[in-house]
């Protein structure tokens, strides 16, 4: 039953345990025994003592105790009076045999239970372990064994005797033991704490008598244990006493204490307050009414100001009586108060009042304090005095001291915006204060000097709302505000709407705008504008195009810049050309420069000739010598058109010119502020700037920052601040996400105009997107799986070696190989030929082409791999399918566009990168994206070559996706990214995602 484990069992058990603790220091005897995952050596008592002192048992779960045995505790008392020593003996109860056994050799019994050794009890042999008892009994046995091991206790006739601290410890252990008897009576423990009460009265000599008792207890029947009267035994119940007992225990069982009448005053002043902290004291009525007035002490603070220093004197009040601590004289505010013999003064409380005040003012006398320090005076007026008054202090102010305080609460900050020619002047003041303070001084006082106030010329203080100052300081940091030579704060025109909106949101700020400022900010925010279209424009404005044109003209008239972010195919170029034409008709002589992708340069030239033939336009292309000649003559033209790549080469020559407009087409080309494209366009000189983009954000909100840094430098602050204030919070998805997003939208809204086809082109036919799924062929699947495994190994090893941030090139390369296999095995191995190396997707594609041709459809086919387009060309040539082809090397791009729109061929094979922008191919009613691109905005741009103004037929957009491959994962990623633009420049809310390490792992799993 309770037999100890054999050595073999112990060894096996120890090998299985993960939490063995070895307390052995014995090198001679390596016999190891196990007590519930604790390895110990039983040869030396000191090792046992080490174990028994460790609190391991306290952490055991209750179900580790088997409870085969129990113990019965027999208590004895000895000693004179109420203080007793405690005697203890034990009986062993064999629960299974229902038998009680008397313990004669107590020390041997305790040690054998701890070690698990065999022992004889009443001629029977037992092997008992601590786990064979209940939890509380095991703790008691361990405690008693400790006492023997430390030779702290002697055994007398099978009993252990305890006194002082050991008695306290023993009784604390006994609280967890159920079976306890004193003589024949059952002993229990109570959770109730017995409280001491002190009754007071006068004796016949008018001395004060203190009678100390324990509440509801007959003292002659009480026994105490422990050196501090830790436990009381009363009517067979042990009570634990509270910590205040030791202070008065020697008086509990003595005669009452008598305080001579001559010392009653000192007793009440010095002793009584301390007693009242710990004990309930009942004072007789005659003391309260006649002999001693026992009122709580109150502080009276008298404050004065001499122009430089604050002085304060403290007095104390008891009821209606005030005591001057310097003279110790009492005066009463109640004329009916009778003269009394004594008033109880709480000296400790009075000292506390003085110590409290000395924390904030310099002590210049026992009860007098002063300071000339501005910081201390302000802190006293606005922080300390309200706090002291809340705690019951009464404060009296002289007239001069009252002048220091204008208001208890911080005054409202007033911010005024006054319109000047091309900027707003900002003034800062406090409500009700005529003095104007320089805001930089206020911010310096708060941020650098940690002040919470400003001091006026008359010496009074104005408390500052720190949260308001922090808010305004952030507004100053977030906006490009400058100080001119007259130390005025000047706010650029483009920052005024956001600055005013954010100030209006704050309840602690009063915004004051003059009439001109109100009108100007209103005009910046509104889209509509009173402006006639140019007289010489060829073509009719759609309603939304006229609104867009007027919006562009409004920006120009107000010397502001912006982004025309209309959906692809809504005529951004037409609205822009109309704006340039109006500038010319108004007498503008400077040339406007249009920068566009190479594929769009020719289209811009033809669009200008089509819609505004009166504009003289030149295309800056050709060899270097030819381009330099054109650049020297550029001022003779109304419009110059150049590609981003050519501009990078010729920027030095072009920088010598000042342009009317610098216009970026497909402005996402400068989305990365660190690229040469971005740096080049920002170096050009112009009066006005305009960005055109159907996708102002493709991957990151920082792309928006780069565009506005071109349009209006400083508008969105520094890049690192923009990331901290906007991008990071928005991407975090935390509670701050919505606030940051709302603030960003509020800021950019007046300078970005975006309309969608679905909103403005009610007559545009529908566009349907269809995902066509296919499967890998058998050979293709084997190739895919082998490349997938290689890609996994390569990516994980690269990331482990270089880190994710430095592994993008290797990751992109590995993922590209997977995409290529999905398209066609020949993209991986160009020498593969024959039917055994076909592609499931390519087979489906050929069937779709045949069906489209037989149905009379015109088809645009996009692929990001030109080699895939060449595989298609080979197949079409064999099948005698007529087609046109365009990639980045094609020279006669516009000729091919005209031929396709004229119906010369039903199929147009196009490189996604080369033909995704700048072309109008409304002859097509079918678009096939053979392979998916990471960013859906790029695919949307390509699709909108067909789905734009002039399209009369329903457009079907096909995406070809291979099941069970990376392409399905890319499709999921596209769906996440699609909400990015609407989130920032639209009204909807959504998640914004970048390609993270988790997403990369998902792609290759």
N, C-alpha and C positions, 0 to 999 in steps of 0.2 A: 504493500500500500504506500508507505512512506519511505520505502527502501531507497538508499542513495544509488546513483548510477554507477556501474562498473567502469573501470578505466577505459576499456574498449569503447563503451557507449559514450563516455565523456569525450574521447578523442574524436569520434565520428561527429558528435554534436557540435564540438568546437570548430571542426572543419567546415561545417555547414553555416555557422554563424558569421554574419557580416559586421557584428557590433561588439566583438569580444574586447574586454578591457583587462589588461594584465597588471595586477598590483603586486606581483611577486618580486622580492629582492633576494630570495634564497637560492644560492647557487649549489648548495650541497644536496638538497632533497628536491627533486623535480617532479615529485608525485603531484599531479594536478587534479583538482576537483572542480566540479561545475555547479555554481548556484545561479541558474537562469542567465546564461550568457556572460557570467563574470568569472574569469579564471583567477584562482587564488591559491596560495600555498598554505597548507594547514600545519606547517611545522613550527612556525614561530608566532607567538601571540601578537607581536608588533605588526606583522602583516595583516592579522585579523583586525587589529585596531584600525589600521589604515582603511580597510574595507568598511568596517562598521561606522566610521566617521563620514564616509562618502554618502551623499544623499541619493544613492541610486534607488533605494527602496521607495523613496517618495515619488519617483517617476514611474514606478511599475503600474501597469494597468491592474484594476481590481481583479480581473479574471485570471491573473497569475497565481492567486492565493487559493489553495485547494480546500482549506478549512477541514482537514481531517481531525484536528485537535482544537481545543479551546483552553483558556485558563480562567480560573476564578481568583480574584484578588481579595485578600483579607487585610483590612487596615487596622492599625492600632494607634492610639494617641498617648503621649506622655508629656509632662511639663507642667509648670506652675502657671496659674492664671489663665488668661485667654490665649497666649502664644503657645503653640504646641509644636512638638516634633511629630513626624509622621512615620509609623512603622508599616512595613509591607511584607506579606508572605504570599506564596502562590500555591494553588492546587492545579493539577493537570486534569483535563477532562478529555477522555477518549470518546469522541462523538459516536463512532461506530459501535463500540462496546457499551456505550452509555455507562461509563465508569469514571469515578473521580479518584485521583491518585495524589497522595500528599507528597510535596517536594521537601525533602529534608536537606539535601546538599544543593542549596540554591545556586551557588556559584558554578558548580559542575553542570547543573541542568542548563543554565543560561548559555555557557560556553559550548556545550554539546549541541544545543539547538542551532546556534549560529554556524558551527562547523559542519553539522550533519553527522557527527560521530555517534557511534553506539553508546548507550548509557543504560544503567539499571535503575528502575523506579519500582519500589515495593516488590523486589525480586523478579520483575519482568524486564526483558531486554527490549529497548526501543532504539530505532534510528529515526530521529525527527529533524526536519528542516524548517527554516522560517516560513517557507511557502505553505507548510501544512497548517498554519494558523490563519486567522483573519488578518486583514491589513493593520488595524490598530493594535492588535496583540503582538504582531511581529515587530512593529515599531517599539513597543514597550520592552520586549525582550532584548532587542538590540540596544536600547538605551540603558537598561539595567546591566547588561554585559559590559558596556562602556565604563560604567562606574567601578566595576570590579577591576577591569583592565587598568584603569588609572589609579587604582588603590584609593578611591575617593570615599569609600564607604566600608563599614565593618558589618559583618553578619553576627547577629546574636540570636541564638535559638531558632535558626532558620528564617530570621527576619532581617530585612534591610531597613535602616533608620535614616530619615532625611530631615534636614532642617535648612533654613535660609534658601539660597538659590536652588539647591538640589531639590528641595521640597516643591518649589515652584515648577521646576522642570518635570518632576514626577507627576504632579497633578495635571499639568498640561498634556502629558502622554495618556493619563488615565481618562481624559475626556473622550477618547476614542475606544475605550474598552467598556463592554456592556455589563459584565458580571462583577460588581464591586460590593463588598459588605464591610460594615463596621460593627464588630460584635455580631449581633444577629440581624441588624438592620440593613436594608438595601440602600446604597448610596447612589445619588444621581448628581448630574451637573446641570445648572441652569444658564441660559444665555442672558438672563436679566442681570443688569449691573446695579449694584446697591449704591445709592447716593448718600452723601453726608449732608446733614443740615446743621446749621449753627443757630441756636436760639439765644437771644440776648434779653437781658432785663436788668433793672436796678435793684441792688440790695438795700438794706435799711440804712447803710452809710452813703448811699448814692454813688457807690462804685458800679462800674459796668461789668456784668457777669456774662460770660460766654459758655453755654452748655452745648457740647458737641455730641451728636448722636448719629446713628445710622437710621435712615428712614424706615419706619415700620418694622423695626427689629428690637428684640429684647437683648440688650448688650450682655447680660449675665449668662445668656445661652449661646454666645458666639465664640467660636474658636478661629484664630487667624494663623495663616501659614505663609512662609516666605519672609525674607528679610524686609521687604517693602509692603508687607500685609497684602500680598498678591492675591490670595484666595481666602475666603471666609466660609466656614462650615456653620450652617444654621439650620436646625431641624432636619438633619440628614441630607441637606442639599449644599453642594459647593457652589459659591458665587465668585466670579472673578471681579476684582475691584477696578475702579478707574485710576488713571495715572496720578490723580491728585492725592490719593491716600497717603503716600509716603510723607508728604509735607506736614501732615497733621496726625499721623497714626499714634504717636506717643501720647496724644491727648484724648484719644477716643475712649479709652477705658479708665481715665483718670477723673479726678474731681473737676468740676467746672473751673474755667479760667476767670480770674478776677482782675479787672483793670482799675487801678486806683483812680479816683475821680480827678486827681491832678494831671493824669496822663491821658485822659479820655480824648482831648483835642488832638494830641499827637497820634494816638492810636487811630482815630478816625481819619486823620489826614494821610498817614503813612502805611498803616497795616491793613485797615479795613478795605481799601481799594483792591489790594492784592487778593485778599480772601474772597472778595465778591467775584473775582474772575473764575474761581474754581468751585466755589461752594454757594449753596443757597443760604442766605443769611436773613433772618427775620428780626427786624428792628422793632422795638416796642413803640406804640403810638406816642407815648409821652416824650420819647426822644425826637421823633419827627416834628412834634408841635412846639416843644419848649426848649429842650436842652441843646439838641444838635439839629441844624437844618441840613439835610443831606440831598442837595440838588445836584444834577449833573453839571459838570463844568462846561462853560461856553466861552469861546474866544471873541473878544471885541478888538477890532483892528482900526486904528486911527491913522489916516494917510494924509501927507502934505507934500507940496512941491514948491521949491524956491526958485525955479527957473533952470536949475542944473541938476539938483539932487532930489530924490524921493526919500522922504522920511516916514517911518512907521513906528508906532508905539502900540504895544499889546497890553490889554487889561483882561480881567476874567470876570465872568458873571455866573452867579449861582442864584437861580430863581430871579427875584427882583432886586437882588443885591449885587453890586459891582465892587470888586476889590482892586485897589491900586497896588500892584505888586511892589512898588518902591516904598510905599508907606504902610502897606498891609492894613489900610483902613477900608472899611466897608461903607458904601452909601447905598441907599435904597431909592428906587424909582417910584415906590408905592408909599404915599404919605400915611397910610394906615398901618404900615408894618410896625409891630411892637419891637422894642429893643430885645435882643436875644442874647443869651449867654455865649453860645458858640455857633459858628457856621463851619460845617465840614468843607475843607478845601482839598481838592484832589491834586496834590502836588505832582504826581506822576503825569496826570493829564495836562497840567499846566506846562510841565517840562516838554511834553510831546508837542504842544502848540508852538513853543519857542523853537524847538528843533525843526519843526516843519517850516517855519518862516525863514529860518537861517539857511535853508537850502536855496532860497531864491533871492535873498538880500544879505548884505554884509552886516554882521552883528557889531554894533558900536556901543552897546550897553547891555545889561542883563535882559532888559525887555524893550530895547530900542534897536531899530534896524534901518539901514540906508543904502542907497546906490546911486551913482551917476552914470552907470553904463546903460546905453540905449537899449541894448539887447535885453538886459535884465528888467528894465522898466517896462518895455513893451510886453515881455513875457508875463510880468506881474499883472499888467492891466488887462490883457486879453486872454490869458490862459489860467494864471494862478488864482486871481481873485474870483472869477466865476466858479472855479473848482472848489475853492474854500467856502464860498457862499453855499454851494450845493451840499457841503458837509456840515453846515450849520453855523459857520462863522458869520459874525455881523461886522460890516465894514462901514466906516464913516469917512467921507471925502471932504477935504477942504475945497474951496472954490478954485484955487489954483490947480489942485490935483484933478478936478473935474475937467479942466481944459485939455488935459492930455488925451482924453478919450472922446472921439467924435461919434463913434458908433460901436456897439458891441460886436455886430456881425461885419464880415468883410464887405466893403462897398462894391457895387456892381461896376465892372469894367465897361467903359464906353468906347466903341471903335467907330470912327467916322471915316467914310470914303468920299473924297471929293474928286470929280472928274477934271482932268487936265487934257491936254491935246491928245497924247497917245498913251497916257498912263493914268493911274489913280493915286492921289496922295492919301496916306493913312495917318490919322491922328489918334492917339490913345489918351484917355483921361479917366477919372473916377467920378461916378455919379455924385453930384452935390459938392464937388471940390473944384474950385476955380483954377488952382495951380495945374499946369500941364507938366508932366514928368516924362523924361526921355525913356521910352520903353526899354532900350538897351540897358539903361541903369537899373531899371526894375528887374529885368531878367537876370542881370549880373548879381543883384542883391539876393535874388532867390536861388539861382543855380550855383553861384560861386561862393557867396558869403553866407548862404543858408539862412537868410533873413526872411521873416514872414510879414514885413511891414515896410512902409516908407514913412519918412518923417517930414512933415510940412514945415514951412518957414516959421510958423508960429509955435513950433515945438510939439504940436499934437501928432499923434500917430494915426496912420491909416492902415488897418490890417489888410493883408493881401490874401485872396483866395488862391492857394497854391495850385489847385487843380486848374483854375482858369489860366494862370500864368503858364503852366505846363502846356495847356491846350494852345494858347497863342504862340508860345515858343515853337511848338511843333508846326503850326501854320506858317510861321516865318521861315522855318527850315524847309518846309515842303514847297514853298513858293519862291520864285526868283525875285525877292524884294531887295531893292538897293537903297542905299543912303546917298543923297546928292551932297553937293558942297555946303548946302544950308542945313544939313542933317535931317532932311525930310525923308520919310519912308515912301518909296515909290513902287507901286504895284503895276506890273505889265498888264495891258488890256486883256490878254488871253487868260490871266489868272483871276480876274475880277469875279466872274460868276461863281466859280467854285469857292473862292475865298469868302464871298458874301453868304453863300448857302451854308457853309460849314459854321460860320459865326452865328447865323440865325438859329442853328440847331441847339446852341448852348444856352441854357437858361441863365447862366451867370454873366452873360455878355449882352450889352445893348448895342445893336447895330444902327448907325445913323447914316443914311445916304442922301446926298443932295439930289435935286430933280434931274440934273444931267446924268448923275451916276445911275439912278433908277432907269432912265430911258436907255442908256447905253447898255447896261447889263441885260435889259429886256430884249433889245435888238440882237445882242450876241446869241441869246438863247433861242430866239424864234427862227424858224426855217423860212417862212414866207418873207418876201421882200419886194418892194415896189420897184421893179426894173423892167424896162422894155427889152424884148429880144433884139439882136442885131438886125439891121435892115437887109444886109446882103447874104443872109444865111440861105442856103438851098435845102429845102426839106421842111417838113412840118414837125413841130414839137409835140410829142405826146405830153399829156398833162403833167406826169411825174417828171419828165425831162425838163419842162419849163420851170417846175419848182426847184429842181436840182441846179439849173442854170442860174436862177435868181439867188439861190443859196451861195453859189460860188461868187456871184457878183457882190453879195453882201459882205462876204469875207474880204474880198479885194478892197471894197470901199472903206472897211474898218481896219485895214492893214493887218488882217488876220489870215491864217493858213489853216488847211484842214485836209481830211481824207474823204474822197468820194468813194464809198465802199459798196456801191450798188452791185447786186447780183450780176453774174456774168451774162452778157448778152442784152443788157438793158440800155446800152448806148452811152457808156461813160465817155467814150471818145467824142461823140457828137456834142454832149454837153460841154466838154472841155474846149472843143474847137469853137463853139459858139461864144464861149467866154473870152477866148483870145481875140476873136473877130470883133467883139464889142470893145475890147481895149483899143484896138486899132481905130475903130470908128470914133472913139473918144479922144483920139489924138496921140496915143501911146506910140513912141518911136523905138523903144528898146525891143530887142529880139526876145522871143520866148523859146526856151530850150526844152525839148521833149526827150527824155531818156527812156528807152524801151528795150525789152529783150530783142536779140538779133532777129528772131522770127517775126517780130511785130513792126520792125522799122519801116519796111516797104508798105505795109498796110496803113500805117499812119499817114504816109505821104499820099496814098490814093484816097484815103478818107478826107484829108484836107482839100484835095482837088475836087472831090465829089461834093462836099458840103459848103466849102468856103473858098471858091476859086480865086477870090480877090486877095487871099493871103498868099504872099510869096514864101515858098517853103524850099528848104534845101536839106538833102540827106548827107550827113557827114560820113561817107564811106569811101572806099578805094584805097589805093596805096598811100604811103605816108606823105609823099610829096603832094599828091592830089588833095589829101585831107587838110594839110597845112594851108594850102591855097584857099580851100573852102572856108577854113576857120578864120583866116585873115579877112575874108569877105562876109563873115556871118552877120555883121551889123547891117548889111544891105537887105537882109531878109526879115520877114515877120516871124518866121518859125524855122528853127533848126532842129533836126531829128538825128539822134545818135544812139548807138547801142551801149549797154553797160560795159561790154568788153572793150569797145573802141574808146569809150570815155576814160577807162583806166589808163590807156596808153597816151591819150591826148589831153589829160586834165590840166597839165601845166600851161598849154597854149590857150585852152578855153578859160582858165582862171584869170586871164588878162581882160576878159570881157565882163561887163555887168549886164545881166539879163533882167527882163521884166518878170517873167515866170521861169522857174525851174520846175518841170513837171515830171514826176516819176510814174511811168506806166508799169503795171505789175510790181507795185512798190514792195511786195514781199521779198524782192531781190536784196533789200537792205535790212532784212529782218534780224540779221546778226550784226550788232553794232561794231564788232571787231573786224569785220571783213573789209577788204579793199573797196568793194562796191560802196559800202556805207560811208567809209572815210572819204572817198572820192567825191560823192555827190554833196556831202556836207561842206566841202571846201569851196564850192562854187558860190559866186556872188550874184544875188538877185534881190529884187524888191519884194517878190511874192513867191510862195512855194505851194505846190499842190501834189498830193499823193493819190494815185488811182489804184485800187485793189479790190477785187471781188472776194479775196481771202486775206483780210488784214492780219489774221492770226491763223497760223497753220499748226504749230506745235506748242508754242510757249507764249505767255502773256508778255514776256520781255520783247517780243517782236513788235508789239504796239509801242513800247518805250522807244525803240530805235527809230520807228517812223516819225514819232512826234519830236524826237531829238533832231531830226532833219527839218521838220516843219517849224517848230518853235522851241529852240534850245532852252532847257531849263523848265519847260512846262510841267514835266512829270518828275522834276527833281533829278538827283544823281541816280545812276543805275543801281548802285548798291542799296540806296534808300528805297528805290522803287521795288526791288526784290523783297526787302524787309517789310515794307508797309503794305504791299499789294500781292505780289506773286506768291510769296511763302504762306501768308495767311489763307489766301484763296485755295491754294493747292492742299493745305493741311486738312480741310474739311471740318475744322473745329468751329466753335461758336463764333469766332472772329471772322470766319470766312465770308459770311453774308455781309457783315458791316464793311469789310475791305472791298468786296465786290461792288456794293452800293456806292461807296465813296469814289471808286474808280469810274464807274459809269456816270456818276454825277459830274465828274471832272472832264471827261472826254466828250460827253454828249453834245455840247454845242459845236464841236469841231469834227464830227464824223457823221456823215449822212449815208444811211444804208437802207435800200429798198430791195425786196425780194420779188422775183417774177410772179410768184403766186399771189402777191399783194397788189401789184400794179398792172399786170398784163392779164386782164380778165378774158381777152380774146386769144391768148396763147393756148395752143392745143395741149392736152395732157402729156406728161412724161412718165413712163412706167419703168421701174427698175426691176429686173428679173435676175435671180441667181440660178444659173444652170450648174448642177453638180455632175461630176463624172468620177470614175474610178481609175486607179492606176492599173496598167496591164501587169501581168504576172512578172515579166522581166523588169519592167519599170519599178514595180514595188520592191523587188529584191535590191535593185540599185539604190532606191530611195532609203531603204532601211540601213544599208551599209553606210551610206553617206550621213544619215541621221546619227548613227552611233559614233562615227568619226567626228561629226560636228559637236556632239555632246562632250566628248573627251577633250577636243580642242578648246571649246569655250570654257569649260570648267577649269582646265589647267591654266589657260591664259588669265582668267579672272583671279585664280588663286595666286598666280605669280606676279601679275601687274596691277591687280585691283580692277573693279568694274569700270571706273571712270577712264582708265587708260587702255581699255581693251575694245573700244568701239569698232576699230577698223577690223580686227580679227573676228569679232562677233558678226559684223555686217557681211563680211566675206563668207563666213560659214553659213549664215542664213540665206545668202544669195544662191549658194550652191543647191540648197534644198528647193528653193523656188524654181531654179533652172530645171531640176529633174522633173518637177511637176509639169513644166511646159513641154519639154521633149528631152529624151536622153541624149540627143545629138548636141545639145548645148553644153553637156559635160564632156562628151567624146565626139568631136567633129567627124571622126573617121567611121562612125557607126553608120551602116547602111542596111537596107533590107527590112522585111516585115517583122523580124524577130526583135527589133528595137524600135517599136512604135510607141506612141503616146496615146493614152486614153483620152486626154483632153484634145489632142490634135485631131483624133478621129471624129470626136463630137463636133469640133469646129468646122471641119470640112463638110459635114452633113448640114450644119447650120448655114454655111455659105451657099451650098447648092439650093437649099430651101428658100433662102432669101432672094436669090437670083430668079428662081422660078416664080416667086411671088411678086416680082417687080420692085423689090426694095433696093434702096441705095445704102451702102454699108460703110461706116468708118470702123477700121480695126486698129486698136492701139495696143502696143506692147512696149515694155521698158527695155527689151532686149532686141537690138537690131539684128542679131543672128537669128532670132526667132522669126523676125519679119522675112529674112532671107530664106528660111525653111519654107515659109508660106509661099514666097515667090516661086521657089522651085516646084512646089506642088501645083500652083496655079498655072505655071507654064506647061506642065505635063497634062493638066486637065483643060487647057485652052480657056481659062477664065481670064477675062479682061480686067485689068486693075491699074491703079496709079500708085506711086510709091514716093514717100517723103521722109527723110531723116535729117540729121544735123548737117550733112554734107551737101544737101540739095541746094542748088543755086537759084533755079527758076521757080521759087515757091509760089508766087502769086499767079504765074501762068498755070501751074498745076491746079490751084484753087479754082480758077476760072473754068478750066477744062472739066473738073469734077462737077461743079455747079451747072455746067452746060449739059451734063448727062453723058459725057464721053465714055465713062467706065462706071460699072455698078459698085466696084470695090475700091476703097482708098486705104492703103496700108500706111500707118503713121507711127513714127517714133513718139512715145509719150512725152519725152522731154522737149523734142524739137517742135512738135505740133500741138502741144497742149494749150497754147495761148496764142492770141492775136489773129486767128483765122476764122472766117465765116464760111461754114460749109452747110448751109441750110438745105442743100439738095438731099442730104442724108436724112433718113427717118429711122435708121437702125445704127446703134453704136455697140461695138463688142470690145470689152476690156479683156484681152486674152489672159493677162496675168495681173494680179492685184498689186497696187502700190501701197506703201505704208500709210501715206497720208491721203484720206479720202478727198480732201480739197483739190489735190492735183488731178484726180480722176474726174471730179465734178467739172473742173475747168475744161478738161478735154471733151467731156460729154457736151458741154455747152457750146462747142464749136457748131453743133447742129441745132441745139435747143436755144434759140435766141430770136430776136426780132426778125421777121421774115419767114419763120417756119410756119408752114400751113398744115403739116400732117402730124399725127401722133408720133412721138419719138419713143422708141423702146431701147432701153439701156441694159445690155446683158453683161453680167459678170460671170466668168468661168472659174469654177472652184473645184479643186480635186479633193474628194472626201478623205478624211483621216490623215490629212497632211498639214503642213504649216500654213497652207492657204486658208483653211478654216479658222485658224487662230488669228491670221491677219484680218480676216473679215470681222471677227469679234473686236479686234483692236480699232478698226475703222469706225465701228459703231460707237465706241467710247469717245473717239476724237471728234466725231461729227458735231457734238454739242458745243465744241470749244468756242466757235465764233459767236454763236447766239448767246452764250453765257456772258460774254463781255460787251459785245456791241449790240446785242438784242435784248429781249425782255425775259427770256426764259432762264431758268436756273438749271445747272447741271454739274456733273463732275468734270474736272479737267485733269487729263492724264498725260504723262510723258511715258516714254518707253523706259521702264524701270528694270532692275535686275530680276525682280519677280516675274515681270512680263516676258523677259527673255527666256527665263527658265520654263515658263508656260509654253512658249513657242516650240521648244525642243523636247517637251515631254510627250 
